[in-house]
Each structure stands twice: as structure tokens, then as C-alpha cells.
Amino acid sequence: MGSVTLVEIAGQSDVLCLFTYACWCTLALVSMHIKTKSEYIIINLKASSIKMDINDIYFFQTEYDHRVSMVGKNFKREFYGTLSKIEQLHPDLIRVHQSIIINKKYASKLNYKTHLLTMRDGTEVPVSRRYYTQVKALFHT
């Protein structure tokens, strides 16, 4: 009878271990889902709207005649708009120049001498003196 009790306890222990492992796996999957969760911004235009995943956007840049270029993973899209409205759409969008807003997730390296910010894709964008301290703080936090 004593050995049956030990087997039952061991059986319960194994079940408890399996339950704990299953819970851990579930938590790992949930945290993976949270990490890869998409966040969208919506840019309202006169005749339509653009819905974009913030993780696909590298930067915005104004062009001549008030056009804004949105540059990202394998795309470049132009539309009429203002950078002041765009920079309010998401906390990861940071102005680095009068004509450029970057997604701070893709900022890779800041050259302190030339004030050029290198993005992960290798694109270099200028950082103006006005925004330099704010951009430099990104690399020290």
C-alpha cells in the first residue's frame, strides 16, 4: 500500500509538472504574440485613408510641392500632407529634421561629426541642430 501511495504521488507530481510546462508554453506563446503584435497608423487623406503597420515604415520625408514620401520595407508611397500631423500619430515617430520624421525602431547609428543618422537599411538622413539632442538621447537610453 505504501508503494501505491508513492506511485500516486509521483503520478500527481508528473501531472503537475506537465501542467506547469503547458502553462509556461502558453505564456511563452502569449508573450511572443504580444511582441509581434502589429500597430497601425491611419493617415487620412482627402479622398481616402492609408492604414499602415508602424513596423513597416522607416521614415517620412517631405518633397517639393507639399508631398510627403513614406519610405519602408520595399515600398515608397507619396501623398499630400504635413509632417506635423504625421508625427502625432505614434510615439515611435520622431522628427529629426524640418523635413524628416523617422521610426525610431529603425535608427541604427548616429555619426556625431556629420550629423547623419543611418537607418537599418543603410539609408542616411540628416539630423538638424534643432533636433540633434533629442536624437542623440535615443542612443544613450
C-alpha positions as CSV (number, residue, x, y, z in Angstrom):
1,M,0.0,0.0,0.0
2,G,2.9,2.3,0.7
3,S,4.3,1.9,-2.8
4,V,0.9,2.7,-4.3
5,T,0.8,6.0,-2.4
6,L,4.3,6.8,-3.8
7,V,3.2,6.0,-7.3
8,E,0.1,8.1,-6.9
9,I,2.2,11.0,-5.5
10,A,4.7,10.6,-8.3
11,G,1.8,10.5,-10.8
12,Q,0.4,13.7,-9.4
13,S,3.8,15.3,-9.5
14,D,4.2,14.3,-13.1
15,V,0.8,15.8,-13.9
16,L,1.7,18.9,-12.0
17,C,4.9,19.2,-14.0
18,L,3.0,18.7,-17.3
19,F,0.5,21.3,-16.2
20,T,3.3,23.8,-15.2
21,Y,5.1,23.1,-18.6
22,A,1.8,23.6,-20.5
23,C,1.2,26.9,-18.7
24,W,4.7,28.1,-19.4
25,C,4.3,27.2,-23.1
26,T,1.1,29.1,-23.2
27,L,2.7,32.2,-21.5
28,A,5.6,32.0,-23.9
29,L,3.2,31.9,-26.9
30,V,1.2,34.8,-25.5
31,S,4.3,36.9,-24.9
32,M,5.5,36.1,-28.4
33,H,2.2,37.2,-29.8
34,I,2.4,40.5,-27.8
35,K,5.9,41.1,-29.1
36,T,4.9,40.7,-32.7
37,K,1.6,42.5,-32.4
38,S,1.1,44.9,-35.2
39,E,0.4,48.5,-34.5
40,Y,-1.3,50.5,-37.3
41,I,-1.4,54.2,-38.0
42,I,-4.1,55.7,-40.2
43,I,-3.3,58.6,-42.4
44,N,-6.4,60.4,-43.6
45,L,-6.3,61.9,-47.0
46,K,-8.9,64.0,-48.8
47,A,-10.4,61.1,-50.8
48,S,-9.1,58.1,-48.9
49,S,-7.2,56.7,-45.9
50,I,-3.9,54.8,-45.7
51,K,-3.6,52.2,-43.0
52,M,0.0,51.1,-42.4
53,D,1.7,48.9,-39.9
54,I,4.1,51.1,-38.0
55,N,6.7,48.3,-38.1
56,D,6.9,48.5,-41.9
57,I,7.7,52.3,-42.0
58,Y,11.3,53.5,-41.9
59,F,10.7,57.3,-42.3
60,F,8.7,60.1,-43.8
61,Q,10.2,62.9,-45.8
62,T,8.7,66.0,-47.4
63,E,9.3,66.5,-51.0
64,Y,8.7,69.6,-53.1
65,D,5.1,70.9,-53.6
66,H,4.0,69.6,-50.1
67,R,4.2,65.9,-51.0
68,V,5.2,63.5,-48.2
69,S,7.1,60.3,-49.1
70,M,6.6,57.4,-46.8
71,V,9.5,55.0,-47.1
72,G,9.5,51.5,-45.7
73,K,10.2,47.9,-46.3
74,N,10.2,47.5,-50.1
75,F,8.0,50.5,-50.8
76,K,7.9,54.2,-51.2
77,R,4.5,56.0,-51.2
78,E,3.8,59.6,-51.8
79,F,0.8,61.7,-50.7
80,Y,-0.1,65.2,-49.9
81,G,0.1,66.0,-46.1
82,T,2.1,67.6,-43.4
83,L,4.7,66.1,-41.1
84,S,3.3,67.9,-38.1
85,K,0.2,65.7,-38.3
86,I,2.2,62.6,-39.0
87,E,4.5,62.9,-36.0
88,Q,1.4,62.9,-33.7
89,L,0.2,59.5,-35.0
90,H,2.6,57.3,-33.0
91,P,5.2,57.7,-30.2
92,D,7.9,55.9,-32.2
93,L,7.8,58.6,-34.9
94,I,10.4,61.2,-34.1
95,R,11.3,64.3,-36.1
96,V,15.0,64.6,-36.8
97,H,14.9,67.4,-39.4
98,Q,12.4,70.0,-40.6
99,S,11.6,67.7,-43.5
100,I,12.2,64.2,-42.0
101,I,10.4,62.0,-39.4
102,I,11.9,58.6,-38.6
103,N,10.6,55.5,-36.9
104,K,13.0,55.2,-34.0
105,K,12.9,51.4,-34.1
106,Y,14.9,51.6,-37.4
107,A,17.6,54.1,-36.3
108,S,20.9,52.3,-36.3
109,K,23.8,54.7,-35.9
110,L,24.4,58.4,-35.4
111,N,27.5,60.0,-36.8
112,Y,28.4,62.7,-34.3
113,K,30.7,64.6,-36.7
114,T,28.5,64.7,-39.8
115,H,25.1,64.6,-38.0
116,L,23.9,61.8,-40.3
117,L,21.6,59.2,-38.9
118,T,22.0,55.8,-40.5
119,M,18.8,53.6,-40.7
120,R,18.9,49.8,-40.5
121,D,18.5,49.6,-44.3
122,G,21.6,51.8,-44.8
123,T,19.8,55.0,-45.7
124,E,21.4,58.1,-44.2
125,V,19.2,61.0,-43.2
126,P,20.5,64.4,-41.9
127,V,19.8,65.4,-38.3
128,S,19.4,69.2,-37.8
129,R,20.9,71.0,-34.9
130,R,17.5,71.7,-33.6
131,Y,16.7,68.0,-33.1
132,Y,20.2,66.7,-32.6
133,T,20.0,66.5,-28.7
134,Q,16.7,64.5,-28.9
135,V,18.1,62.1,-31.5
136,K,21.4,61.7,-29.6
137,A,19.3,60.7,-26.5
138,L,17.9,57.7,-28.4
139,F,21.4,56.2,-28.4
140,H,22.1,56.8,-24.8
141,T,19.0,55.2,-23.3
